[in-house]
Amino acid sequence: MYRHVVMLKWNDDVDAAHVEATAAALDSAVATIPEIADYRHGSDLGLADGNFDYAIVAEFASVEDYTVYRDHPEHARVIGEFLKPYISARAAVQYDAG
């Protein structure tokens, strides 16, 4: 199992409506990419200062399945429409989750 973790910091002007629309777009995209074994995402609970605002965790059976997801047109659409213009910082890691 391979895990892909992304953390995002929203721009200061991003509101709750955009975050909700992003969550819906992520859910919709996931439904079109069968290579995803598990997909979870959500807003930070605000329990500690300095945290990122939003996290996405995806699991894949293989590196090849991750690559399909990474390069999928629907994934690219969500990034272009809902993420890239609205984030000030992004961190990501992929690792072997055993």
N, C-alpha and C positions, 0 to 999 in steps of 0.2 A: 504494500500500500504506500502510495506517495501522497504527501500533503503539501498543499500550496496555501500560504498564509499571506494576506495583504492587510496592511493597516493604512488608513487614510486620515488626513487632517483636512477638514473642510475649510474653504475660504470663509472669512468673517461674515459675508452676506448670505451664506447658504441658510435657508430656513427649513423648518420641519416638513413642509410640504415637499420640498425637493428631496429630502432624505427619504420620505415615504415613497415618492415616485421612483427613486433609485432602487429601493428595496423591491418594488414591484417589477421593475425592469430586470433586475438580477434574477428574480424568481422565474420570470418569463423566459429569459435566455437559457437558464438551466434546463428548462423543460425541452429545449430544442437540441441539447447536446447530450446524447446518451452515454458518452464516455465518462461522464461525471458519476462517481460512486456515491458521494455524499457532498452536500453543499449547505453551509450555514453562514449567516451574516447578521450583523446587528450593530446598534449604536453602543458606544461606551456608556457605562452606568454612572460615570462621574465620581467614582469612589476614591480617585487619587489624582492629584494635580499632574499635569504634563502628559497624560495619556493621549493617544491618538483618539480620533472621534468615532471611527467606524472600523470594523474588522470583517474580513471575509476569509473563510476557511473552506477549502475544497479538497476532496480526496479522490484519488485515481488509482486504478489497479496497476497501471504501468506508466512509465515516462512517456511512452507513445500516446497514451490516452490524455495525459496532461498537455502534450504538444498539440493534439487535435483541438482541445479546449482553448489553449492559448492563441491559436491561429484561426479559430472559428469566426466567420463573419458576424455572427450575432454577438459574440463576446466583444469584438472590435466596435460594433455599433454602440453597445452599452458604455464602453469606455469613452468613446468619442462624444456621445450625447449627454451622459449623466455623470461621468467622473472627471475626465481630464480638465475640462474648463472650470470645474468647481472645487478642485483640491489644491492646497498649498504645499502638501507633502505626502509622500507615499513611501512605504517600506514593504518589502516582500522577501519571502524566503520559501524555498522548496526543499523538502527533506524526506528521507526514507522513514516512514512511520512504522515499518515492519509489518 
